Amino acid sequence: MSRKNHTHYLLLWMTALLLIVCLPLEGQRNRAFTVVIDAGHGGHDSGAVGNGLREKDINLAVALRVGRLIKSKHPDVKVLYTREKDFFVTLMGRAEYANKNNADLFISIHVNSQERGHGGYGTETYVMGHERNSKNMAVVQRENAVILMEKDYRTVYKGFDPRSSESYIMFELMQNTYQDQSIKLAQQIQKGFVAKGRHDRGVKLGNLAVLVFSAMPSVLVELGFISNPAEARYLGSEAGRDELASAIARGFARYKEDYDRRSGKVSEPAPQATEEEDKVEVEPEDNGISSVADMSDGKESIAPKGHAVKPDEGAHSAKKTYKIQILSSTTKLKNGDKRLKGYKVVIEQRGGRFFYLTGAVSSEDEARHLRKKVRKSFPDAYIVVYEAGKRVREIY
């Protein structure tokens, strides 16, 4: 087949695929919101390997954690996995599974690697789109190279070769109906990583096959660099995997909250968290910029200007108390620090981080009203519910 005919054939195939992807799906209005979580690689495909770790194992461990968190905090959401054990799934198979189940979101979880040296650190999230940046293309080609492990890949993908830059020109013709929503989800996930102290490599565009063939808002998350010894230790640790899953779940929660608001729906309150679930609790963004009034050793209450609250009011009663968490940090903020923006706070210390909460009200309605005000200064603020002085759950 000549190059001209081959290109023409690909054009026809991609046009047909575009029509299929963009066809409206029937019966979606009354069904449960569905998210498909995709643990990249698996089986004979180990993905990136480095520092005694295999990407496929990290991906699966984090993916299952993300699913458990979403299920526990969003009982109305249907969570599906492309794999829950160690086996191989084709890129097309992953996308087709999401399409078949009429998924509302597709989250693919991966680990990055640097071919030369031991550098590279931080997290990044990809959405479908053409980007001529050579570094982005290197990631795209590496992830798409899985196609070469599949049987009859030339037939299944109609001659697409992940190693050929010419093949990617075809993807530019795909009109990504879901790019805006994909970017919104990616941004929220990256904010979640920043809140955990991870280096933010940003939201990036890439013609990743698993995203191209998914007919819904889709993202591919690169958790960190397995080639970097320090990053590898983090990726291989239980605490690191908990934090990474928490960041992704936090991004999902904020995206879903916005989705429900635009759809005219009201999210169901999340159930009480167990102690195990609390290990991977979603935290707000700590962007290093804020201003504080009186800050004490953690015994002083927090309230917006003009709304003084007695210290730990109602915290140890049998009734529920609602507070607003505004940010967290790895170091304790001192009196007069500007990052608290005039709010008085109660400081909680857990797992090597300090958490700053303001307000102490007795009803969820009051808490939602207070959260609305606080979000003018802290967009990622959320409600924390206490019962008998114990932190039991969050409302985003």
KOLVOPA-380052 format. One record per atom (N, C-alpha, C): x, y, z. Coordinates in steps of 0.05 Angstrom, whole numbers, padded with zeros to 5 digits, always signed. Each point is the difference from the previous one (the first is absolute). Layout:
N
XYZ
...
***
This chain:
396
+00017-00024+00000
-00017+00024+00000
+00018+00025+00000
-00006+00019-00018
+00017+00024-00002
-00005+00017+00025
+00019+00018+00005
-00004+00018+00023
-00025+00017-00003
-00006+00009-00025
-00023+00017-00004
-00026-00016+00006
-00001-00025-00010
-00024-00016+00005
-00002-00008+00029
+00023-00005+00013
+00000-00007+00028
-00011+00023+00017
+00008+00025-00007
-00009+00023+00014
-00030+00004-00004
-00009-00004-00025
-00028+00003-00006
-00017-00020+00015
+00010-00025+00002
-00014-00021+00015
-00003+00007+00029
+00022+00010+00012
-00001+00008+00028
-00019+00023+00004
-00001+00019-00019
-00019+00022+00002
-00029-00010+00002
-00007-00019-00018
-00027-00011+00000
-00006-00014+00026
+00020-00015+00009
-00004-00016+00025
-00004+00019+00024
+00016+00021+00001
-00002+00019+00023
-00026+00015-00001
-00009+00007-00025
-00026+00014-00002
-00023-00018+00009
+00001-00025-00007
-00021-00019+00009
+00001-00002+00030
+00024-00002+00012
+00002-00002+00029
-00011+00025+00013
+00006+00023-00011
-00010+00025+00011
-00030+00001+00001
-00013-00010-00021
-00029-00001+00000
-00011-00018+00021
+00013-00023+00004
-00009-00019+00020
+00003+00012+00028
+00023+00012+00005
+00006+00011+00027
-00019+00023+00007
-00008+00015-00020
-00016+00024+00006
-00030-00005-00001
-00008-00025-00007
-00029-00006+00000
-00011+00002+00028
-00023+00012+00004
-00011+00002+00027
-00007-00027+00011
+00005-00005+00025
-00006-00025+00013
-00027+00001+00013
-00016-00021-00005
-00028+00000+00010
-00001-00008+00029
-00021+00009+00014
-00005-00009+00027
+00020+00008+00021
+00014+00023-00004
+00020+00008+00019
-00010+00017+00023
-00023+00013-00004
-00009+00020+00019
-00005-00011+00028
-00012-00024+00000
-00009-00011+00026
+00019-00021+00012
+00022-00004-00013
+00019-00021+00010
+00019+00012+00020
+00014-00017+00014
+00020+00009+00020
+00024+00012-00014
+00012+00020+00012
+00025+00012-00010
+00021-00022+00002
+00014-00005-00022
+00019-00022-00002
+00028+00009-00006
+00019-00009+00015
+00028+00006-00005
+00015-00027-00004
+00016-00001-00021
+00017-00023-00005
+00029+00007+00007
+00011-00016+00018
+00028+00005+00009
+00017-00021-00014
+00020+00009-00014
+00017-00017-00016
+00028-00001+00011
+00008-00024+00010
+00028-00004+00009
+00016-00008-00024
+00018+00018-00009
+00015-00004-00024
+00017-00025+00000
+00005-00011-00024
+00017-00024-00004
-00011-00024+00014
+00016-00020+00006
-00010-00025+00013
+00008-00025-00015
+00001-00022+00014
+00007-00026-00012
+00028+00001-00010
+00004-00009-00026
+00026-00001-00011
+00012+00028-00006
-00017+00021+00002
+00009+00028-00004
+00004+00013+00027
+00026+00001+00009
+00007+00011+00026
-00001+00030+00000
+00000+00013-00023
+00002+00029-00001
+00029+00008+00007
+00003+00024+00011
+00027+00009+00007
+00010-00016+00024
+00026-00005+00000
+00013-00015+00021
+00024+00015+00011
+00003+00001+00026
+00023+00015+00011
+00001-00002+00030
+00024+00000+00011
+00004-00001+00029
-00015-00022+00014
-00001-00023-00013
-00013-00024+00012
-00030+00000-00001
-00012+00019-00015
-00029+00002-00002
-00009-00004-00028
-00025-00008-00003
-00013-00003-00026
-00024+00019-00001
-00002+00015-00022
-00022+00019-00002
-00028-00013+00003
-00003-00024-00012
-00027-00012+00001
-00010-00005+00028
+00019-00006+00019
-00008-00005+00027
-00008+00026+00015
+00015+00021-00005
-00007+00026+00012
-00027+00010-00011
-00003-00002-00026
-00025+00009-00012
-00025-00014+00012
+00002-00026+00004
-00022-00016+00010
-00005+00007+00029
+00021+00003+00016
-00003+00006+00029
-00014+00027+00004
+00008+00020-00016
-00012+00026+00003
-00028+00000-00012
-00005-00013-00022
-00026-00001-00012
-00021-00011+00018
+00006-00022+00014
-00018-00013+00018
-00006+00018+00024
+00020+00015+00009
-00004+00019+00022
-00018+00022-00008
+00004+00011-00024
-00017+00021-00010
-00029-00009-00001
-00005-00024-00010
-00027-00011-00002
-00013-00003+00027
+00015-00010+00020
-00011-00003+00027
-00007+00027+00011
+00016+00020-00004
-00005+00027+00011
-00026+00012-00013
-00001-00003-00026
-00024+00011-00014
-00025-00014+00010
+00001-00026+00002
-00023-00016+00009
-00009+00009+00029
+00020+00004+00017
-00007+00006+00028
-00011+00028+00003
+00009+00019-00016
-00009+00027+00003
-00022+00008-00019
-00005-00016-00021
-00021+00005-00019
-00015-00025-00006
-00018-00008+00019
-00014-00025-00004
-00019-00001-00024
-00006+00023-00011
-00017+00002-00023
+00015-00005-00026
+00027-00001+00001
+00016-00003-00024
+00007-00030-00005
-00002-00008-00025
+00007-00027-00008
+00030+00000-00008
+00016-00017+00013
+00028-00001-00005
+00007-00027-00014
+00013+00002-00023
+00008-00024-00015
+00030+00001-00005
+00012-00023-00003
+00029-00002-00005
+00005-00015-00027
+00020+00009-00015
+00007-00016-00023
+00015-00025+00008
+00013+00000+00023
+00012-00024+00011
+00002+00003+00031
-00005-00021+00014
+00003+00000+00029
+00022-00019+00009
+00012-00014-00020
+00022-00018+00006
+00021+00004-00022
+00021-00016+00001
+00022+00003-00018
-00004-00016-00026
-00013+00013-00020
-00003-00012-00026
+00001+00021-00021
+00005-00008-00025
+00003+00019-00022
-00026+00008-00012
-00003+00026-00006
-00024+00010-00014
+00010+00018-00022
-00010-00003-00024
+00009+00017-00023
-00010+00029+00005
+00014+00018-00014
-00009+00028+00003
-00028+00004-00011
-00006-00013-00023
-00027+00002-00011
-00020-00013+00019
+00008-00022+00012
-00018-00014+00019
-00007+00017+00024
+00019+00016+00009
-00005+00017+00023
-00021+00021-00007
+00004+00013-00023
-00018+00021-00009
-00028-00012-00006
+00000-00023-00013
-00026-00013-00007
-00016-00008+00025
+00014-00008+00021
-00013-00007+00025
-00014+00025+00012
+00014+00023-00001
-00013+00024+00010
-00023+00008-00017
+00003-00002-00026
-00022+00007-00019
-00024-00018+00004
+00005-00026+00002
-00021-00019+00003
-00017+00005+00026
+00013+00009+00021
-00013+00006+00025
-00010+00028+00002
+00000+00015-00022
-00010+00028-00001
+00012+00016+00023
+00026-00002+00004
+00014+00014+00022
-00002+00030-00004
-00002+00014+00022
+00001+00029+00000
+00028+00011+00003
+00018-00016+00011
+00028+00008+00002
+00018-00025-00003
+00023+00005-00011
+00020-00021-00003
+00027+00011+00011
+00010-00014+00020
+00025+00009+00013
+00021-00022-00003
+00020+00005-00016
+00021-00020-00004
+00025+00007+00017
+00010-00019+00015
+00021+00005+00019
+00026-00013-00009
+00022+00016-00001
+00026-00009-00010
+00022+00011+00017
+00024-00009-00006
+00025+00010+00013
+00019+00009-00022
+00014+00022+00005
+00018+00012-00019
+00028-00013+00002
+00017+00005-00020
+00027-00009+00001
+00017+00017-00018
+00025+00004+00007
+00018+00016-00016
+00021-00020-00011
+00002+00000-00026
+00017-00020-00013
+00030+00003+00007
+00009+00024+00002
+00028+00005+00006
+00003+00014+00028
+00017-00011+00016
+00005+00012+00026
-00022-00007+00020
+00002+00012+00024
-00018-00006+00022
-00016+00024+00008
-00002+00020-00018
-00015+00024+00006
-00030-00003-00004
-00013+00022-00002
-00029-00001-00003
-00014-00004+00026
-00019+00017+00006
-00016-00003+00025
-00026+00015-00003
-00019-00008+00015
-00026+00013+00000
-00021-00014-00016
-00024+00011+00000
-00024-00012-00012
-00010+00018-00023
-00012-00013-00020
-00012+00014-00022
-00024-00016-00009
-00019+00014-00012
-00024-00013-00010
-00005+00008-00029
-00005-00020-00016
-00004+00004-00029
-00030-00001-00008
-00007+00017-00019
-00026-00002-00013
+00005-00002-00030
-00019-00009-00014
+00003-00004-00029
+00004+00027-00014
+00020+00002-00017
+00004+00024-00016
+00028-00001-00012
+00004+00015-00022
+00025-00001-00013
+00020+00020+00012
+00023-00010+00006
+00021+00017+00011
+00027-00007-00013
+00013+00019-00012
+00025-00005-00014
+00024+00000+00018
-00004+00005+00026
+00022+00000+00019
+00013-00027+00000
+00027-00001-00005
+00014-00025-00002
-00001-00017+00025
+00000+00012+00024
-00001-00015+00025
-00027-00013+00003
-00022+00015-00007
-00026-00012+00001
-00003-00023-00019
+00011+00003-00024
-00002-00021-00020
+00015-00025+00009
+00022+00003+00014
+00014-00023+00010
-00017-00017+00019
-00015+00014+00018
-00019-00014+00018
-00022-00013-00016
-00011+00014-00020
-00022-00011-00016
+00009-00025-00015
+00024+00002-00013
+00009-00024-00015
+00006-00023+00019
+00011+00005+00024
+00006-00022+00018
-00026-00014+00009
-00021+00016+00007
-00025-00012+00009
-00014-00014-00023
+00001+00011-00024
-00013-00013-00023
+00015-00024-00010
+00025-00003+00008
+00016-00023-00009
-00011-00027+00009
-00018+00001+00019
-00013-00025+00009
-00014-00013-00023
-00009+00016-00019
-00014-00011-00024
+00017-00022-00013
+00026+00004+00000
+00018-00019-00014
+00000-00028+00013
-00010-00002+00025
-00001-00025+00014
-00026-00015-00006
-00019+00013-00014
-00026-00012-00005
+00000-00016-00026
-00015-00021+00000
-00003-00017-00024
-00015+00016-00022
+00009-00003-00024
-00013+00012-00024
-00004+00030+00004
+00020+00013+00013
-00004+00029+00005
-00003+00016-00025
+00014-00008-00022
-00002+00015-00025
-00029-00001-00011
-00013-00022+00004
-00028-00002-00009
-00019+00015+00018
+00003-00005+00027
-00018+00013+00019
+00002+00030-00001
+00024+00011-00003
+00004+00029+00000
+00003+00011-00028
-00007-00016-00020
-00001+00010-00028
+00026+00012-00009
+00022-00013+00006
+00026+00009-00009
+00013+00021+00017
-00012+00008+00022
+00012+00020+00018
+00026-00012+00012
+00021+00016-00002
+00026-00009+00012
+00008+00021+00021
+00001-00008+00025
+00006+00019+00022
+00028+00012-00002
+00017-00012-00017
+00028+00010-00002
+00002+00021-00023
-00021+00002-00016
+00001+00018-00023
-00014+00026+00005
+00014+00022-00003
-00012+00027+00004
-00022+00005-00020
+00002-00013-00024
-00021+00004-00021
-00027-00011+00009
+00001-00022+00015
-00025-00012+00010
-00015+00019+00018
+00014+00017+00015
-00013+00018+00019
-00015+00023-00014
+00007+00005-00025
-00014+00021-00014
-00029-00007-00003
-00006-00026-00001
-00028-00009-00003
-00016+00008+00025
+00013-00001+00024
-00014+00006+00024
-00008+00029+00002
+00014+00017-00015
-00006+00029+00000
-00028+00005-00011
-00009-00019-00017
-00026+00004-00013
-00023-00008+00019
+00007-00013+00023
-00021-00007+00019
-00009+00024+00015
-00025+00007-00002
-00011+00023+00015
-00007-00010+00028
+00015+00009+00019
-00004-00010+00027
-00023+00016+00014
-00024-00012-00002
-00023+00013+00012
+00002+00004+00030
+00017-00017+00013
+00001+00000+00029
+00025+00014+00011
+00014+00015-00017
+00026+00011+00010
-00004+00019+00023
-00019+00018-00002
-00004+00020+00021
-00005-00013+00027
-00018-00020+00001
-00005-00014+00025
+00024-00017+00009
+00014-00011-00019
+00024-00015+00008
+00021+00018+00013
+00003+00024-00011
+00019+00019+00012
-00009+00008+00028
-00026+00004+00004
-00009+00007+00027
+00006-00021+00020
-00004-00025-00008
+00006-00023+00018
+00030-00001+00005
+00016+00003-00021
+00029-00001+00003
+00010+00022+00019
-00011+00024-00003
+00008+00022+00017
-00006-00006+00030
-00023-00011+00005
-00007-00007+00028
+00018-00022+00011
+00007-00019-00016
+00018-00021+00009
+00027+00011+00006
+00010+00018-00017
+00026+00012+00005
+00000+00017+00026
-00022+00014+00005
-00003+00015+00025
+00002-00019+00024
-00012-00024-00003
+00002-00019+00021
+00028-00009+00006
+00016-00003-00021
+00028-00008+00003
+00016+00023+00014
-00005+00024-00008
+00013+00023+00013
-00006+00001+00029
-00025-00006+00008
-00008+00000+00028
+00016-00020+00016
+00010-00021-00013
+00015-00020+00013
+00030+00006-00001
+00007+00023-00010
+00028+00007-00001
+00015-00010-00025
-00014-00011-00019
+00012-00010-00024
+00008+00023-00019
+00021-00004-00015
+00008+00020-00021
-00020-00001-00023
-00011+00023-00008
-00020+00002-00020
+00013+00003-00028
-00001-00020-00017
+00010+00001-00027
-00022+00010-00019
-00024+00003+00010
-00021+00012-00016
-00018-00019-00015
-00020+00013-00014
-00018-00015-00017
+00011+00002-00029
+00002-00022-00014
+00013-00001-00026
-00018-00013-00021
+00005+00007-00025
-00014-00012-00022
+00016-00023-00012
-00014-00021-00009
+00014-00022-00012
-00020-00019-00014
+00007-00009-00024
-00017-00018-00015
+00004-00029+00009
-00008-00005+00025
+00002-00027+00011
-00023-00017-00009
+00006-00023-00011
-00021-00016-00013
-00023-00007+00019
+00007-00006+00026
-00021-00007+00018
-00020+00023+00005
+00009+00024-00003
-00017+00024+00003
-00015+00005-00026
+00014-00003-00023
-00012+00005-00026
-00026-00016-00004
+00001-00025+00008
-00023-00018-00005
-00021-00001+00022
+00003+00017+00020
-00019+00001+00023
-00020+00022-00005
-00026-00008-00001
-00021+00019-00006
-00012+00014+00024
+00018+00012+00016
-00009+00014+00024
+00024+00017+00009
-00003+00019+00019
+00023+00014+00011
+00020-00020+00011
+00025+00003-00008
+00020-00020+00007
+00027+00013+00006
+00014-00011+00019
+00027+00010+00008
+00018-00024+00004
+00026+00005-00004
+00021-00019+00006
+00019+00013+00020
+00002-00012+00024
+00016+00012+00021
+00027-00014+00002
+00021+00016+00000
+00027-00011+00005
+00008+00007+00029
+00001-00021+00017
+00002+00004+00029
+00028+00011+00008
+00020-00007-00014
+00027+00007+00008
+00021-00015-00016
+00025+00003+00006
+00021-00012-00016
+00013-00024+00014
-00005-00023-00012
+00011-00025+00011
+00031-00001-00003
+00010+00016-00019
+00029+00001-00005
+00015+00017+00020
-00014+00015+00016
+00012+00017+00020
-00001-00015+00027
+00023-00007+00012
+00001-00016+00025
-00018+00011+00022
+00000+00027+00004
-00016+00012+00021
-00030-00003-00007
-00007+00005-00025
-00028-00003-00008
-00008-00029+00002
+00018-00018-00007
-00007-00029+00000
-00006-00009+00029
+00015+00010+00019
-00006-00007+00028
-00028+00009+00008
-00007+00024-00009
-00027+00010+00006
-00021-00016-00014
+00004-00006-00026
-00019-00016-00015
-00003-00028+00010
+00021-00011+00013
-00001-00027+00010
-00011-00002+00028
-00003+00023+00014
-00009+00000+00028
-00030+00000+00002
-00011-00012+00022
-00028+00001+00004
-00010+00028+00004
+00015+00016+00015
-00008+00028+00005
-00001+00016-00026
+00020-00004-00017
+00001+00014-00025
-00024-00007-00018
-00006-00026-00001
-00023-00009-00016
-00026+00011+00011
-00002+00001+00027
-00024+00011+00012
-00004+00029-00007
+00022+00015+00001
-00001+00029-00006
-00007+00004-00030
+00012-00015-00018
-00006+00003-00028
-00029-00006-00006
-00010-00021+00012
-00029-00007-00004
-00018+00022+00011
+00008+00010+00023
-00016+00022+00013
-00001+00024-00018
+00022+00007-00013
+00001+00023-00018
-00019-00003-00023
+00001-00024-00012
-00018-00005-00023
-00029+00000+00008
-00006-00012+00023
-00028-00001+00010
-00009+00028+00006
+00018+00017+00011
-00008+00028+00005
-00007+00014-00026
+00017-00005-00021
-00006+00013-00026
-00027-00009-00010
-00006-00026+00003
-00026-00011-00009
-00022+00014+00015
+00003+00003+00027
-00021+00011+00016
-00007+00029-00008
+00021+00016-00006
-00005+00027-00008
-00013+00001-00028
+00009-00017-00018
-00012-00001-00026
-00029-00009+00002
-00006-00020+00016
-00027-00010+00002
-00018+00021+00013
+00010+00015+00019
-00015+00021+00012
-00009+00021-00020
+00019+00007-00018
-00006+00020-00021
-00019-00013-00020
+00003-00025-00006
-00018-00014-00019
-00028+00000+00011
-00003-00006+00025
-00027-00001+00012
-00013+00028+00001
+00017+00020+00005
-00011+00027+00001
-00010+00008-00028
+00015-00006-00021
-00008+00007-00027
-00024-00017-00009
-00003-00024+00011
-00022-00017-00007
-00025+00004+00016
+00002+00018+00020
-00022+00006+00017
-00005-00022+00021
+00021-00016+00005
-00002-00021+00020
+00013+00009+00026
-00007-00014+00022
+00013+00004+00026
+00014-00025+00007
+00026+00001+00005
+00015-00024+00007
-00009-00011+00027
-00001-00026+00002
-00007-00013+00026
+00023+00003+00019
-00006+00005+00026
+00022+00002+00019
+00016-00026+00001
+00026+00002+00003
+00017-00024+00002
-00004-00014+00026
+00003-00026+00001
-00003-00015+00025
+00023+00006+00019
-00003-00008+00025
+00022+00004+00019
+00024-00017-00008
+00024+00012+00002
+00024-00014-00008
+00010-00018+00023
+00010-00023-00007
+00012-00018+00019
+00029+00010+00005
+00013-00011+00021
+00027+00008+00005
+00018-00007-00023
-00005-00023-00014
+00017-00007-00022
-00004+00019-00023
-00025+00009-00005
-00005+00019-00022
+00012+00026+00007
+00002+00007+00025
+00011+00026+00008
+00030+00002-00007
+00013-00023-00005
+00028+00001-00007
+00004+00013-00027
-00020-00002-00017
+00001+00011-00027
-00020+00023-00003
-00002+00016+00020
-00019+00022+00001
+00008+00022-00020
-00020+00011-00014
+00006+00021-00019
+00006+00026+00014
+00020+00014-00008
+00009+00024+00012
-00002+00024-00019
-00003+00025+00010
-00001+00023-00018
+00027+00009-00009
+00000+00018-00019
+00025+00009-00012
+00015+00017+00020
+00026-00004+00001
+00018+00016+00016
+00018+00015-00019
-00008+00024-00009
+00015+00013-00021
+00020+00020+00011
+00003+00001+00026
+00021+00017+00012
-00006+00029+00000
-00025+00009-00003
-00006+00028+00001
-00025+00005+00016
+00002+00012+00024
-00023+00006+00017
+00007+00018+00023
-00020+00011+00016
+00007+00018+00023
-00015-00007+00025
+00012+00002+00023
-00012-00011+00024
-00002+00020+00022
-00021-00003+00015
-00003+00016+00024
+00014-00015+00022
-00012-00001+00025
+00013-00014+00022
+00002-00030-00006
+00024-00010+00002
+00005-00029-00004
+00011-00010+00026
-00011-00021+00011
+00009-00011+00026
+00012-00027-00004
+00001-00015+00022
+00011-00027-00001
-00020-00021-00008
-00022+00009-00012
-00020-00019-00009
-00025+00001+00017
-00001+00016+00021
-00023+00000+00018
-00019+00023-00006
+00009+00018-00017
-00017+00024-00006
-00018-00006-00023
-00024+00011+00001
-00020-00005-00020
+00006+00018-00025
-00014-00007-00021
+00004+00015-00025
-00026+00011-00010
-00001+00024-00008
-00024+00012-00011
+00007+00023-00018
-00017+00006-00020
+00005+00023-00017
-00001+00026+00017
+00011+00021-00012
-00001+00026+00014
-00029+00007+00007
-00004+00009+00025
-00026+00009+00008
-00018-00023+00008
+00010-00025+00001
-00016-00023+00008
+00015-00016+00020
+00004+00012+00024
+00016-00014+00020
-00015-00024+00011
+00014-00022+00005
-00011-00024+00010
+00016-00008+00024
-00014-00010+00021
+00015-00009+00024
+00017-00024-00008
+00024-00001+00013
+00019-00022-00006
-00013-00028+00002
+00002-00015-00023
-00009-00028-00001
-00029-00003+00010
-00016+00020-00007
-00028+00000+00008
-00015-00025-00009
-00010-00015+00018
-00016-00024-00006
+00017-00023-00010
+00026+00002+00001
+00017-00021-00011
-00002-00026+00015
-00006+00001+00025
+00000-00024+00016
-00028-00008+00009
-00020+00012-00012
-00028-00008+00007
-00007-00023-00018
-00023-00013+00007
-00009-00023-00015
-00011+00009-00027
-00007+00026-00003
-00011+00009-00025
+00022+00004-00021
-00008+00003-00025
+00019+00004-00021
+00009+00029-00001
+00025+00004-00007
+00011+00027-00004
+00012+00001-00028
-00004+00023-00013
+00009+00003-00028
+00021+00022-00001
+00023-00006-00011
+00021+00020-00004
+00008+00001-00030
+00014+00021-00007
+00009+00003-00028
+00030-00002-00001
+00010-00020-00015
+00029-00002-00003
+00008+00017-00024
+00020+00017+00005
+00008+00020-00021
+00025-00007-00014
+00019-00013+00014
+00025-00008-00013
+00015-00019+00018
+00022-00010-00010
+00019-00017+00016
+00028+00007-00008
+00019-00007+00017
+00028+00006-00006
+00018-00020+00015
+00024-00002-00010
+00019-00019+00013
+00014+00013+00024
-00001+00026+00001
+00012+00015+00023
-00022+00017+00013
+00002+00003+00026
-00021+00015+00015
+00003+00029-00005
-00022+00013-00007
+00001+00029-00005
+00002+00015+00026
+00015+00022+00000
+00004+00016+00024
-00021+00022+00001
-00002+00013+00024
-00018+00022+00003
+00007+00022-00020
-00020+00012-00011
+00004+00021-00019
+00006-00009-00029
+00001-00026-00004
+00004-00010-00028
-00023+00009-00017
+00006+00010-00024
-00020+00011-00017
-00017-00021-00015
+00009-00025+00001
-00014-00020-00016
-00028-00008+00010
-00007+00009+00024
-00027-00006+00011
-00020+00022-00006
+00010+00021-00012
-00018+00021-00010
-00020+00011+00021
+00010+00004+00024
-00016+00012+00021
-00018-00019+00015
+00000-00025-00006
-00016-00020+00015
+00014-00010+00024
-00015-00003+00022
+00011-00013+00024
-00005-00030-00004
+00020-00016+00009
-00001-00028-00006
+00005-00019+00023
-00011-00024-00002
+00008-00022+00017
+00019-00017-00017
+00022-00008+00012
+00020-00015-00015
-00001-00029+00009
-00002-00018-00019
+00002-00029+00005
+00025-00010-00013
+00013-00018+00013
+00024-00013-00011
-00004-00029-00003
+00003-00010-00025
-00003-00028-00006
+00019-00008-00022
+00014-00022+00004
+00017-00011-00021
+00021+00019-00010
+00011+00017+00017
+00022+00018-00009
-00010+00025-00014
-00026+00005+00000
-00011+00024-00012
-00017+00015+00020
-00003+00026-00004
-00016+00017+00017
-00025+00009-00016
-00023-00002+00013
-00026+00006-00013
-00013+00023+00014
-00010+00019-00015
-00010+00025+00011
-00030+00002-00006
-00016+00002+00022
-00029+00000-00002
-00011+00025+00013
-00022+00010-00011
-00013+00024+00010
-00030-00006+00005
-00011+00015+00019
-00029-00003+00005
-00006-00024+00017
-00023+00001+00013
-00010-00023+00016
-00030+00004+00002
-00015-00012-00018
-00029+00004+00000
-00014-00027+00004
-00026+00000+00006
-00013-00024+00009
-00018-00013-00021
-00002+00012-00024
-00017-00013-00020
+00015+00001-00027
-00008-00019-00017
+00012-00001-00027
-00007+00024-00017
-00025+00010+00003
-00008+00024-00015
+00018+00024+00007
+00005+00003+00026
+00017+00022+00008
+00029-00004-00011
+00009-00025+00000
+00026-00006-00009
+00003+00006-00030
-00021-00007-00016
+00001+00005-00028
+00000+00030-00006
-00015+00015+00016
-00001+00029-00003
+00028+00012+00007
+00012-00010+00021
+00027+00009+00007
+00021-00007-00021
-00002-00025-00010
+00018-00009-00021
-00001+00018-00024
-00024+00008-00007
-00004+00018-00024
+00015+00026+00004
+00000+00011+00024
+00014+00025+00006
+00030-00005+00000
+00009-00022+00012
+00028-00005+00003
+00013-00005-00028
-00015-00012-00018
+00011-00007-00026
+00006+00025-00017
-00009+00023+00008
+00008+00025-00013
+00029+00005+00004
+00011-00010+00022
+00028+00003+00006
+00015-00026-00004
-00013-00023+00005
+00012-00026-00003
-00018-00017-00018
+00003+00000-00026
-00018-00014-00018
-00002-00030+00005
+00020-00012+00013
-00001-00029+00004
-00009-00008+00029
-00010+00020+00015
-00009-00006+00027
-00023-00020+00000
-00002-00017+00021
-00021-00019+00002
-00008-00004+00029
-00023-00013+00004
-00011-00004+00027
+00011-00025+00012
+00007+00002+00026
+00008-00024+00015
-00020-00004+00023
-00010-00024+00002
-00020-00006+00021
+00013-00015+00023
-00007+00010+00024
+00010-00012+00025
-00023-00011+00016
+00004-00023+00013
-00020-00011+00017
+00014-00009+00026
-00009+00011+00023
+00013-00005+00026
+00030+00007-00002
+00006+00021-00014
+00028+00009-00002
+00017-00014-00020
-00012-00020-00014
+00016-00016-00019
-00008+00007-00029
+00021+00003-00016
-00004+00006-00028
-00012-00025-00014
-00024+00002-00012
-00013-00024-00010
-00003+00001-00031
-00003+00023-00012
-00003+00000-00029
+00003+00029-00011
+00001+00001-00027
+00003+00026-00013
-00023+00004-00020
-00007+00025-00005
-00020+00007-00020
+00013+00021-00019
+00001-00007-00025
+00014+00017-00019
-00018+00019-00015
***
